[in-house]
Amino acid sequence: MEVDEENPPSSTPVEASSLVDDGQTVVPAVNSTAIQPIPPIIPPVIPPPVVPPVAPPIVPAMAPIPTLPTPPVLRPLAPLPIRPPIPRPPVPQNGEMRTSDSDSDDDSDPGRTAPGSTQEYEISEESRQVRERQEKAMLELMMKRRASALAVPTNDMAVRARLRRLGEPITLFGEREMERRDRLRMLMAKLDAEGQLEKLMKAHEEEEAAASATGEEAEEEMLQYPFYTEGSKALLDARIDIAKYSIVRAATRLQRAQRKRDDPDEDVDAEMDWALKQAGSLALDCSEIGDDRPLSGCSLSRDGKFLATCSLTGVAKLWSMPKVQKVSTLKGHTERLTDVKFSPTDNLIATGSADRTARLWNTEGFHLKTFEGHLDRLARIAFHPSGKYLGTTSFDKTWRLWDIDTGVELLLQEGQSRSVYGIDFHQDGSLAASCGLDSLVRVWDLRTGRSILALEGHVKPVLGLSFSANGYYLASGGEDNTCRIWDLRKKKSVYMIPAHSNLISQVKFEPQEGYFLITASYDMTAKIWSARDFKPVKTLSGHEAKVTSLDVAGDGNCVATVSHDRTIKLWCSNNSEQDHAMDVD
């Protein structure tokens, strides 16, 4: 009775199946319901030999499920559910191709046809096209690998030359340099793959021959037009002489500055205040018509006894001071004069002209030498502090250094990208500064010939330069209406003075101590600025046209200006002692 309650006779096949899946052992009774016939899909199960039924032990409700293998079943189990048929794609009709890419192991697929049919041929054509694309891609990959291993020139001109030698167009429409280089690389790889090595070798030989010929031509060009040239013996001697001169001058200047600093009797501030007071008292003392055409330059002699002026007529004139009376006329240039300068050591006068020459004169008006070599009109000229050399700037983008005694051109210096306009020499004689229409100021070491500083700050052409007597200030003025003060120790601009309402044509430091600075402008005025803080001290107004040039006497008590109004104006301080001294002279 316990067995019958455990396994009732009304159990359905599904329940039996669930019991079997749970791993429990089921033993039916002898008088149970007849087993249903097994469907034909499942093979018949051979019944085991009949053994007397054994009642299973009663398992407690909370006992764990045994993991031992189940004992053999005495009777056939209930049939499994019928497996539904597997859906298959419809059979293609009228030569349609199959779109399924699945692989089946069933050889009885009715969708497959025998080899040689239309469907098999179309599938093979598609496979062949795929295979061809794969082979083409592999060939392209191998070609790229081969091309990457080839050495191709990086210079575009060499790439064009090699393409020309290979019989290919040197450029295609819209092709850039890198694209042209890639095209040459692929072409060389293709020729290498096709085995046309002879053509490649021939092209290489021609290229090497052309390169060697080009190298020889380049060497010849370098010999004819070198960028760095070997200086002459005269230039070497001049550099040695400048170095010796500058060492002595620099030592003297430093000793003087040290004495002023350490000596309690020296009061630099008091001296500067006195100099600025003298400059503030400058007033118009004399005005004289200098020429029939506008004046372009002026210069005072080292002793202050003579004044030289030049004009657009091509004639320079010499005037006695302080009454501004004409002494002599310097004629010889064929074009307008652009600048005139007195020698700092001798009574010699140099003039620069638009006829591309500079000339040397004495105070009697006799012509001594002509300096020829510039390819365009001259702008400004300046004497070296030693008085042995003359510097000239020109619109041919160069400035040159000349020997006063021999008239030989010692140095042709390039470096400015546009016309060179202004030039000035350091008080020690070791440095030269040049400026031009490229808005740049360059400082050159005359002892080595190198450009040691390139001072950028002006936004328009720079026209005037002046070194201070203290040795480290450099003033520059230009078409941006500003004057900049450069500190050579810091290598930068330390002051920017919005000096005038028009371009600045000339700047000049007081030559003895550099206590003040004077600027001339096309706004018809000249202004004096303190060298202590670069504040305005005095405005010299009186000209009726553009002020083109100025110069300061050695003691700073006299300033001369010239203008396009054709007048020379002399500005002197209101000092009775100075006036008395000038009357005695």
Summary of the structure (lengths in Angstrom):
residues: 585
radius of gyration: 52.9
end to end distance: 162.1
largest distance: 166.2
contacts: 1694
relative contact order: 0.07
helix: 26%
strand: 29%
